Amino acid sequence: MKSSFRLSELEFLTLDDLEPEGKRILVRVDINTPVDPKTGKLIERTRMEEAAVTLRALSRSKVVVCSHQGRVGERDFVPLEEHAEILSSVMGKKVMFIDDVMGPAARREAEGLNDGDVLLLDNLRLMSEETQQYPTVEEAARTYIVQRLWRLFDGFVLDAFPTAHRAHPSIMGFPYYLPTAAGVLVMKELKQLQQLEIVQKGPFTAVLGGSKVRDRLEALEALLENRRADKVLVTGVLALVFLKAADKYRGKLEKVDEWAVSKARELLQRYPPIIEMPKDMAIQRDGERVELPISELPPDVQPLDIGSKTIKEYSKIIRSSGTVFMSGPPGAFELDGFDVGTRELLHALAASFGTTIVSGGHLATALDRMGLSKWIDHVSSAGGALIQALAGKELPLLRALEYSARKMREGGYREFLEGRAVSPAT
């Protein structure tokens, strides 16, 4: 499970390299936050607290912040107005919000900022380009998002480590025009990855859950192909996909396409001894938690957690592992009675003598609530990006940072190097 990214081998700019005081700086963060399905409100503020560290370091700059939130068509696809309110609370200062991304209103607000001001743009995924992948910096730079915004700024900061595995224009495009530095969160994650590389030892176990099935399958395939996992314990909706692929689950899978089941079936055929599936799961019946063997699960009721037998078996594997990585909750831990799997597996990690890594906003929140964060070697709000890094995959965000450092070294940002501010867009 060692990472191929060695900090000593990476070339990138820091905030100091941008000389940001008095300049207008665009900051790409990831404040994508779980949304309460009943109220539509944000559930936690972990990623806002992380983003605030870099924003405070730019306190003498004119700062424009951008992020995505949720996926188009999903319940968590919401505007960022509440994010601005929470950021204001975290930072102890007003964070302005504009319900625009790259239009005239957003550009006017950005142009009118004073030193110390912070402006949050609306959800980047309101723009269809931000849902697409661009394999090179040059291609991403040709998008409308980049073309309409870059002239406003003197520098760009990439601090969206949870989105580091996505080659979206807001990650890849701006470094073509603007000197681009790593934010504080990205620096922290890279340093901790380097430290983990030193202390990790086998056997390596990955515990994967949550509801982002496609992301988890892509990451799982990377782990297996690069021989970075000796055991993979699947939980959550991901477990249902594998159980369906193994013809052990009769129920329907909501919002899960056939590709996912087909990919899970392929991975089971290629790596049968490595992937462990639940033996029992819990459903809700008359408002109570009821545990059933997989073969007895009713087809019309979706399970909400792993069962006690599975918890016991998985915990034993975790405790015997040299390195354990966990991403995504095993069940609907926000529901009363269905946080058992999440709680017990996190306790198993905390009690482990191996190197322990927990990733994803949901699990970071659960650790805080249980007071277990200090017992885990590395806690990250990143999910898929951290898995990809541990699997040895190249991360587009790091590629963008290296591109900018190289271009700066070769004198490619003429306006910046001559000390002239970039002219605002008209």
N, C-alpha and C positions, 0 to 999 in steps of 0.2 A: 504493500500500500504506500510505498514511498512516492513522493512527488518528484517530477522531473524538473520542477522549477527551483533552481538554486538562486538565492538572493544575490550571491556574489557574481553570478553570471548574467544577471539582468541589468540592463542599462536603462535608467529612467530619470526624469527630472523630479525635483522636489518643489514644495511650495516656495522655498527660498529662491530657487532658480528663476521663478516667475517675477521676483521683485514686485509683489502684488499691491503694495501700498499705493493708494490713489488711482488704481486701475480698475477697469470694469472686467470682472472675472465671471465666466460661466462655469457652474459646478454641476456635474452629473452625479447625483446620489441615487440610492435605491431606498425609498421610504415606502415601498409596497408593503401594505399592512393588512392582516386579516380583518375581515368585516363581519360584524355580527349579523347573521342571516335574518334575525327578527327585527332589529332596530335600524340596520343599515349604518351603524356607527362603527368606528374603528375600535378594535378590541384592545390593542396595546400600543406602546410608544417606544419600543426598543430601538427600532431603526431611526426614529427621529432623534433619539438621544445620541446614537452613533454619528448621525450626520452633523449634529450640532458641534461636535469636536472640531471638524474641519472648518465649519462656518465661523466659529469663534476665532480660529487662526487667521481668518480673512477679515477681521473686524475693522480694518482701515481701508478696505476695498469696497467697490460698488459690486454687490454680489447678486447674480441671477441664478436661481436653483431650478433644476429640471429633474423629473423622475416620471416613471410609469406607475400605474396602479391597476392591478387585476388584469383580466383578459377580456377582450371584446366578447360580449354576449353572456358573460358570467356575472354573478351577483356582486362580486367584488370590483367590478369595473365602475368606479365612481370618480367624481372630480376630486381635486386636491385641496379644496377649501378647508376641510376639517384638519388636514395635515398642516396647513399654515397656522391654524389656531394652536395645535399641539406644539409645533415648532416654536411658536411665540412663547408658550408657557415654559418650554424646556430652556430656551435661551434667555428668558427674562427680558425680551425686547420684541418689538413689533416685527413680524414677518409679513410683508404685504403679499397679497394674492391677486392674480389676474386670471380671469376665466378665458384665457387665450394661450396659444402655444407659440405661433410664429407669425400671426397676423399683425396689422398696423397697431392695434391696441397694445399688444405685448411689446412691440418694438419701441413705441413711444414711452411706455412705462420704464423700460430698461434704459433708454437714453436719458430719462429724467432723474436717475438715481444720484444720490449724494454719497460721499464716503461714509461707510458704516451701515448703509441701507441694505436690506435683504429682500428680494422679490422672488416669490415662487410662481413659476408658470404652471398652467393646468396640465392634466394627464397627457403625457407624450403619446400614449396609444390612441388618443383621439385622431392622430395622424396615421393613416394606413401604412406609411413608409416605416413607422417604428415597429411594425409587426413583421417586417421582412429582414432577412439576413443578407449582409453584403460581405463577400469574402475578402475584399481588399479595402484599404483606406481610401484609395482613389475612387472606387465605385461608390462607397458610402458618402464621400464628399460631394458627389453630384446630386444628392437628394435635395428636395425643396427645403426640408428642415434645416439642413446645414447651410445651403445657399442663402436663405433668408435671414439667418441669425448670425453667422460668423463675423460679419463686418462690424457688429456692435461691440466686439470684445477684444481685449488685449491678451487674454490667456484663457486656458481651459483646464479644469481640474477633474480628473476621473477618480471618484470615490465610491463607485457603485460596485463593490466587490460581489454582492449577491447576483449581479447581472454580468459578471465577468465572462461567462461562457456564451454570451449572446452577441453576435456581430451586427447589432442594430446601428443605425446611423448616429444615434446620440452617443454611442460608444466609439465607433470606428471613424466617423466622418470628420469631426472637428480638428483632430490632430493634423490633418492635411494642411490647414490654414493657420492654426494657432499653436503656439508652444503649449505643451500639455504635461501637467505634473500629476503625480500620484498623490491622492489625498491621505489624510491621517489613517483612515480605516484600512485602505489598501496597504499602506506601509505596515500596519499592525498585522494584518493577515499574512503578508508575505514573510515577515519575521517569524511569526509563529509556525508557519509551514516549514521554514528552515529548521527551527528548533525541533519540531516533530520528526523531521527526517533523521535527526541524529539519535533520538531516543526510541524510535519505533522498533518493535521486534515482533516476530511471528509467534503463534499463528494469528492471521489477520481476519477479523470478523466485521462484516458490514450489516447493520440493522436498518432496513429501509422501509419507510411507510409514507403516510400522508396521502393527499388526494391528487397530486400532480403526477399522474401516471406516465405520461409521455416523457417528462423530464427524468423521472426515476428509471424508466427502462433504458433511456439513452445512457444515463450515468452507470447503471448496472452493467450494461453491455461493455462499456469502457473499462470498468473494473475487472470484469472477467477476461476480456480479450488481452489485457495487459498483465494478467496474473497478479492482480493487486488484492485479491480476496480469497481466503481459504474456505470461508463459510459466508453465505449471505442469508440472513433471516428476514423474510418478507412479512410485512404487516400491513394494516390498513386496507385501503382500496387496492393497492398494489398486490396484496396477498390474494384478494378475490380474483384479480386478473389471472394470477398464476394457477389458482385452484380451478378456475374456469378452463384454462388451457390444458390442465391435467384431467379434465372431465370429472372433477370432484365437487364442483359447485353448480347447482341447477338454477340459481337465481339470475335475474337480469342485472346488468351493470349499467347504471345510469351515467350518461355522458362519457362512456368509454367506447371508443370505436374498435372495429374488428382488427385494425392494425395492431393494437396493443395486445390483444389475445394471441394473435399470430406471432408477434415478436416474443411473447412470453413462452409460447409453445416451442419456438426455435431455441430459446436459451435453455429450456428444460432438457431438450434433446442433446444439446451440445455440452451442458455442464450439469448433468443429473446429480452427482454426489455433492455439489457445492450449495445448491439452493434448497433451503429448508422452508417448508410451508406450515401454517398453523394446523394443529390437530383438532382444535375446538375454537369457537367464537361465541360472542355474546350478542344477543338481540334484546330488543325492548318488548316486553309483553305486559300489558295492563300497567304500564308505567314503571315496571321493575326490570332489573337486569336478570336475564336468563341465559345460562351457558349451555351450549349444545355441541355435540360432535359435528364435524363438517358434514357428514353424511345425513344428518337429521335437520339441517338448516332448512326452514321453509323457503320455497322459491320466491314468495311474494314479500319477504321481509329482509331488508338489507342489514347485515351484521354491523355493529357499531364499535366493537372492540375484540381483541383476542381473548381467549379463555384461559382459565387457570392452568390447565395442563400445558398449554403452549407457553405461558409465562414461565412455568417451572423449567421446561425444557430449554427455552431460549436463555433464561438466566444462567443456567448451568454452562451453556456454551460461552456466554459472555464472560463468566468468571474464570474460565479456563483459557481465555484468549490473551495473547501478548499485546495486541492493539485492537481496540474496538472503535468503530465509527458508527454513529447513529444519526440518521436524518429522517425527519418526518414522524409525527406521532402515530403510535400503533392503533389508535382509535379516536373517537369523537370525545376528546378529553374535556371539552368545554361543557359536556352534558353530565348531569349528576349520575353517578354510578358507572360511567363509561370512561373514567380516567384511570382505571385500575392498571391496564396494560402499560400506559405511558408512565405512571408512577412507579410501578414495580421494575420495569426495565431500566429506568433512569437510576433507581436505587441500586440495581445490579451493577451498572456502570460505575456509580460513585464508590461502591465497595470493592471494585476490581483493583488488582495490583498491576494491571496492564496500563498501557497508554490509552487514554480515553479522549474521544473527540465527539462533540455534539454540534450539529449544525441545523439551521433553520429557525425562523422567528418563533414558531409555535413551541418548539422544544426549549428554546432559550427562555421564553416566558414561563414555561412549566418548571424549569430548573430554579428560576428566581422565586417562584411561589413556594417551592419545596425547600428552599434554602440550601440547595445542593451545588450551586454553581462553582463554589470554591473547591469542590471535590472532583471536578472534571478538569483535565489538563488543558483542553482548548474548547472554548464555547464560541461559536460563530453564528451570526444571523444569516449567513449564506447557506443555501441548500445545495442546489445543483452545481453551482460554480465550485464549491469546495470539493464535492465528489469528483468532478472532472479534474480538478487539480491533483487530488490524491491518486487518481487513476493515471496520471501522467499525460493528460491531454493538454494541448495548447489552448490557452485562454485568449480570446480576441482582445480583451481589455489590456492584457499584458503586451500583446503584439502592437496595439495602438501606442502604448507608452514607449515601447522600444523604438517604434517608428519616429516618434516626436523627438526623443533624445538624440537619435542619430541625425535627424534633420537639423536640430539645433547645433550639434557639434560641427556639422558641415556648412553652417551659415545659411541655412535655408529659410529662416524667418527674418527676412531683411528688415521689415518695419520694427520688429521687436528688438533686434540686435542694434539698430540705430537709435533706439530709445524713443521712437515716435509712437504715439497711441494710434491704434487703428481707427480710421475714420468711421463714424456712425453711418448706418444704412439710412438711406433717404426714403 
